[in-house]
Amino acid sequence: MHDTSTMDVLISIYIFVVGTAFGSFALVLADRMHAGKDWVKGRSVCNHCNHKLQAVDLIPLVSWTLQNGRCRHCHKKISWFYPLVELGLGAAFVVSHLLLPYQLTGLFTVMFGLWLFGLVLMAALVVSDLKWFLLPSKIVYPLALVGLAHRVVEFFANNKTLVDSLVATTAALAVGAGLFWVLNKVSNGKWIGDGDYRLGIAMGLFLGDPFLTWMALFFASVFGLVVAIPKLAKSKNKSKIKIPFGPFLIIGLFAVYLVGGDFLNWYTDTFIYF
């Protein structure tokens, strides 16, 4: 009979492995959508020699490591970006399981499944924004639909009143997408892209609370500034610097979804009711 700690480790390893596999899928999804290819059918190929890859070439993390980061056929280097995404999503799956703010029972298990599905789409958006400065609607809209399904399941899981749930969700959507939409329209897309406010809709749906959504945007802005300020300081032509904001929004959403409620409770108990 295994003790609880051993089972927890085994479950975490399993979740990590599954996460790395979906990380590989997120890479394929982003690359093929950008290229206008069918992401359901067709074999993966080497970006250099176009050789069709076999199963041995596609084991997340393992294939890249054993092949010393090179294609097995043409021996050209494969970017470290690919295993990093696989590793990152595997870690995100495990952290989500460990820090999940609810117990995995009943409908909450469905919520967790929807959250993991959302993480896969978020990973594809991170890849797309980092590589091409794009947040494709073909990925953002499905993410918003997953967020909507998550919101509906949570409504039934927590037995909330319909009015309270609708008010909170509407306010969260206004916070998540409203400001970005205004900035996008005022600047004609120069200050912030339309993909960012569409991503804000998904954020509002997943979080379902205006305060948590604002917190996610705040953290995203802080993370973005930490990265942007050194680049701006070093650059002689600051107008040409482009920094994708989508990954920071997703980091903010990820952090607040898992620990935002506890942080908000701590803040109100410590400062508001001091």
Helices and strands as residue ranges (DSSP letters): H 4-35, G 55-57, H 62-66, H 81-99, H 107-132, H 137-157, H 162-173, I 174-178, H 179-186, H 194-207, H 210-234, G 238-240, H 246-267, I 268-272
